[in-house]
């Protein structure tokens, strides 16, 4: 998890606005959905019936978008290439059979940026989204909370 520590440090250093949760833990032994609920609850999130499974490529795009841009106004915070590099390193901590989840539906704008269209909030923040990742050994998330 030393590699994780440097990933988390980099995320927290670069994305200074909003509240960022970048966490990694050993997976609870329960089935995927229940394991996600347990992990999320430990972070103070309520994800029951709020997360949908998504493909890895979409998860990478979502995480890149939420790290690089403000959720409310799409203001650029860090470079997209830098955000993608960090996200790939985070996802690389999991095996190839990892599953990815999010609470939101996104659409691409004219510049091929993802914009959150709708979401099921899991925190008290005005806007919150990101990704949860789970494999047979690990569970983790990169989650962003922003205010209007």
TORGU-371774 format. One record per residue (C-alpha): residue number from 1; residue in one letter; y, x, z. Coordinates in steps of 0.2 Angstrom, whole numbers, plus 5000, padded with zeros to 4 digits. Last residue first. Layout:
N
REC num residuo   py   px   pz
REC NUM       a    Y    X    Z
...
END
This chain:
148
REC num residuo   py   px   pz
REC 148       x 5126 4888 4973
REC 147       x 5114 4897 4984
REC 146       x 5100 4908 4980
REC 145       x 5082 4911 4986
REC 144       x 5071 4923 4977
REC 143       x 5052 4926 4978
REC 142       x 5041 4940 4974
REC 141       x 5024 4936 4981
REC 140       x 5008 4944 4987
REC 139       x 4989 4941 4989
REC 138       x 4976 4954 4989
REC 137       x 4957 4955 4990
REC 136       x 4949 4942 4978
REC 135       x 4965 4941 4968
REC 134       x 4981 4932 4971
REC 133       x 4999 4933 4964
REC 132       x 5014 4922 4969
REC 131       x 5029 4921 4958
REC 130       x 5047 4917 4959
REC 129       x 5058 4902 4964
REC 128       x 5071 4896 4975
REC 127       x 5087 4887 4972
REC 126       x 5098 4877 4985
REC 125       x 5088 4886 4999
REC 124       x 5078 4877 5012
REC 123       x 5062 4885 5006
REC 122       x 5048 4879 4995
REC 121       x 5058 4870 4982
REC 120       x 5049 4860 4969
REC 119       x 5057 4866 4953
REC 118       x 5066 4860 4937
REC 117       x 5074 4869 4921
REC 116       x 5075 4887 4928
REC 115       x 5082 4897 4914
REC 114       x 5072 4911 4905
REC 113       x 5082 4922 4894
REC 112       x 5078 4923 4875
REC 111       x 5096 4924 4870
REC 110       x 5097 4906 4864
REC 109       x 5090 4900 4881
REC 108       x 5071 4900 4885
REC 107       x 5065 4886 4896
REC 106       x 5057 4887 4914
REC 105       x 5047 4875 4925
REC 104       x 5046 4879 4943
REC 103       x 5035 4882 4958
REC 102       x 5026 4897 4952
REC 101       x 5008 4904 4952
REC 100       x 4998 4919 4945
REC  99       x 4979 4922 4946
REC  98       x 4972 4940 4947
REC  97       x 4957 4944 4936
REC  96       x 4964 4960 4930
REC  95       x 4965 4967 4948
REC  94       x 4981 4967 4958
REC  93       x 4993 4981 4962
REC  92       x 4998 4982 4944
REC  91       x 5007 4965 4946
REC  90       x 5020 4975 4957
REC  89       x 5021 4989 4945
REC  88       x 5024 4977 4931
REC  87       x 5037 4968 4941
REC  86       x 5047 4984 4944
REC  85       x 5047 4989 4926
REC  84       x 5052 4972 4921
REC  83       x 5067 4972 4933
REC  82       x 5073 4989 4926
REC  81       x 5071 4983 4908
REC  80       x 5080 4967 4913
REC  79       x 5095 4977 4920
REC  78       x 5101 4971 4937
REC  77       x 5112 4957 4943
REC  76       x 5116 4947 4928
REC  75       x 5124 4930 4931
REC  74       x 5112 4916 4927
REC  73       x 5123 4903 4936
REC  72       x 5112 4896 4950
REC  71       x 5097 4907 4949
REC  70       x 5106 4924 4948
REC  69       x 5099 4936 4935
REC  68       x 5088 4951 4935
REC  67       x 5076 4948 4948
REC  66       x 5073 4930 4944
REC  65       x 5072 4934 4925
REC  64       x 5059 4948 4927
REC  63       x 5049 4937 4939
REC  62       x 5049 4923 4927
REC  61       x 5045 4934 4912
REC  60       x 5030 4943 4921
REC  59       x 5023 4926 4927
REC  58       x 5024 4920 4909
REC  57       x 5014 4935 4903
REC  56       x 5001 4932 4917
REC  55       x 4998 4914 4913
REC  54       x 5003 4900 4925
REC  53       x 4995 4891 4940
REC  52       x 5006 4878 4947
REC  51       x 5014 4878 4965
REC  50       x 5022 4864 4975
REC  49       x 5007 4854 4981
REC  48       x 5008 4863 4998
REC  47       x 5020 4877 4996
REC  46       x 5030 4876 5012
REC  45       x 5038 4893 5015
REC  44       x 5041 4902 5031
REC  43       x 5033 4918 5026
REC  42       x 5017 4915 5036
REC  41       x 5017 4898 5028
REC  40       x 5016 4906 5011
REC  39       x 5001 4916 5016
REC  38       x 4992 4901 5023
REC  37       x 4997 4890 5008
REC  36       x 4992 4903 4995
REC  35       x 4975 4905 5004
REC  34       x 4972 4886 5004
REC  33       x 4975 4886 4985
REC  32       x 4964 4901 4982
REC  31       x 4949 4896 4992
REC  30       x 4949 4903 5010
REC  29       x 4945 4921 5015
REC  28       x 4964 4926 5018
REC  27       x 4970 4939 5005
REC  26       x 4975 4955 5012
REC  25       x 4994 4956 5012
REC  24       x 5009 4959 5000
REC  23       x 5027 4953 5001
REC  22       x 5043 4954 4992
REC  21       x 5054 4940 4998
REC  20       x 5072 4941 4992
REC  19       x 5087 4932 4999
REC  18       x 5102 4930 4988
REC  17       x 5112 4945 4981
REC  16       x 5108 4963 4983
REC  15       x 5095 4964 4969
REC  14       x 5093 4983 4967
REC  13       x 5090 4990 4985
REC  12       x 5078 4975 4990
REC  11       x 5068 4977 4973
REC  10       x 5067 4996 4975
REC   9       x 5061 4995 4993
REC   8       x 5048 4983 4989
REC   7       x 5041 4993 4975
REC   6       x 5041 5009 4986
REC   5       x 5032 5000 5000
REC   4       x 5019 4993 4987
REC   3       x 5015 5011 4981
REC   2       x 5011 5015 4999
REC   1       x 5000 5000 5000
END
